């Protein structure tokens, strides 16, 4: 998908009080940044922020960090946050590959992946956010028995993701569905912008919940 360039987006992000700058300086310090010791949840590839902002509103007892690499998308979330001014939500513009440089081991309570880029070419499989390579990264920042919840309308990507969980020794598949909106797991579901669009078209949404069974010993 080609994204439209938004003039001045990077400046708006750099000047926003809702974005974290020098994110690698935050590692191990998120309780200081939020000013409390509440659990920290992250969404990787948060788009315009509809999902994570609704989560933050519904759960003031938690802290949230939205991660997005595209300035032209992130700036739209900042516009919404300027209106909502949610104290338990910050944003970072960064590449997902660098999350281990931003969060300390055990500093993240859970991870949300929503409608991630499928990277359809085989040679790009390692870039998929549900690949074994990324699951290994998540192990380095999640609490013990931390969860990753993944949603997509791309059946091929979902099948790949299920296979990756089987290949990752420290992960357990807790539940999954190939049609979220006609399953028991739809209760409490918060829809993303993409999800709303796909459901209106009649597309089935796949969802899985996986848990880290043990931490790697380093």
QUIFEN-V257582 format. One record per helix or strand of 2 or more residues. SS is the DSSP state (a for helix, b for strand). FROM is the first residue (numbers start at 1). TO is the last residue. Records with the same first field share a line. If there is no record, write none. Layout:
SS = FROM-TO, FROM-TO
//
This chain:
a = 9-15, 23-26, 30-34, 50-58, 71-84, 96-101, 122-127, 132-139, 155-167, 180-182, 184-186, 193-201
b = 40-44, 63-68, 89-93, 108-114, 142-152, 171-177, 206-212
//
